Amino acid sequence: MNSIWLILLLAVPLMGAVFGAFVPESSARGWALFISLITLVISIILGVVLANDPAHPPTLATTPLPLVGASFSLTVDPISIWLVILTTFLTPLAIAASFGSISQRQKEYYAWMLALLVAMLGVFVAKDLLLFYVFFELTLIPMFFIIGIWGGPERRYAAGKFFLFTFTGGVFTLAATVYLGTRFGTFDIATVVARSQTELSSTARWWVLLGLLAGFAVKTPLFPVHTWLPLAHTEAPTAGSVILAGVLLKLGTYGLLKLAVPIGLVGPTGPVFPALVHFIAIICIIGIIYGALVAWVQPDIKKLVAYSSVSHLGFCVLGLFALNDIGMQGSVLYMINHGLSTGAMFLVIGMIYDRYHTRDINKLSGLARNMPVLACFFIFFTLSSIGLPGLNGFVSEFLTTLGAFTSPYLDWRYGSFAAIGIILGAVYMLHMAARVIFGPLKTPALEDHGHGSPDSHGHGEKKSADIGLREIGILVPIAIAVIILGVKPGLVIGPMRGPIANLRTAARPQNIVAAPVPTAAAPATVVELDRGAVAGH
């Protein structure tokens, strides 16, 4: 009966998107917010169900299609449920943040936002490899239109670059997916992972791994295939940037965790391709340092935060490729914490832009004088992003760096360079915050949108009204989550210890039972495994 919640998790936003395209223009945003909140409630119920009986997670299994072998099968585990909740948590906040900035073609905009929610959730709950890929690629379409229609001056170029980069990488992932499904006669992820580890030759695993890496590295994105990200962030509307940073980038890291690493790297005595582990770790270090240095010199606040994502996700993937419990647990925690902190930064930057119509650091300073409440949130989320102890960013950065230090496959040099990246991150974020929030008051003239009037000293400056209750209501839930995960990271780390250990443990060939010959009544290959990882998947 618990499978009904999985169906509703996708069906509610899907029907909301369809009906949202036909509701009156004046009701579109309220409808979208209502549907997204219902989806959040469903995701929380799924989390409670899973927590009460982790040995029997909610699962929907359908009969595989004849000849194809794929099926519409869904499930959640202690890893994916947190990313599901992150997605449903950020989406209503992003929709609410759009109320003051999206005034044209509202029905289309909110319908695409709900369609994007469906696709993102589908990736995290897919139990079938081909279904995973379908949802993975479907996320491109709503985001393409959100950037291309409601974005900035270069929105069309940014949307096209985003689509071409991610779609091109996805073609190689599709090839790997089709090969695995046809090779084993099933697309069930748990079966594909286990049989890849025991039945594929080293050459086959190498090419499959490269195919998976091509799509996931672009989506993450890793250096040097990151160039679409800063432009997409800069041109996207505020809600688009929040979802892009908070969730869409995690589709790549989630794919690396659930598919690329266990299928292509995990062996009985260690990584199958240790040289590739070192290569990816070096790429991560380059991305960490490069992203931090480029962010440091950005005059655009939004582009600065976009480059910070390149640096931060280098930590996330570095911890993942450390291939030890500490690093991989820190990597999953980093996915969640980065989504919260960076999503919140884009929300605050959007609120500044709505008032001053600029994101140029050289034109903004001293905002704390006119906007003390916004300044408080701005500094709070900045401290979260740089990993202040007690806030959420600290634990994940510490664990991923410690994972690199203690990894049997990496060494202290990788951890040392990652630590340098942490220092650089603090430098550029605090430098930006000091210039924008503190110092002498300097702002461009405001258009008269009811935000302010000339000051009482007769200097002709316009004082912007501070953020209102709606905007405070958007930021407060994220601030609470930042504090909770900073103080109690065990809420996330504890339940995932078993699944993480299973992901990096190779299946044993002697435990694989010969699969029966597929028939018309049972077209899918059936594999039984004596391994906890199957339950984890």
Salt bridges, closest charged atoms under 4 A:
ASP53 OD2 - HIS56 ND1 3.28
ASP77 OD2 - LYS258 NZ 2.52
GLU108 OE1 - ARG105 NH2 2.79
ASP188 OD1 - LYS127 NZ 2.73
GLU199 OE2 - ARG195 NE 2.79
ASP300 OD1 - ARG359 NE 3.30
ASP325 OD1 - ARG504 NE 2.72
ASP411 OD2 - ARG413 NH2 2.66
GLU447 OE1 - HIS449 NE2 3.03
GLU471 OE1 - ARG355 NH2 2.95
ASP530 OD2 - ARG508 NH2 3.98
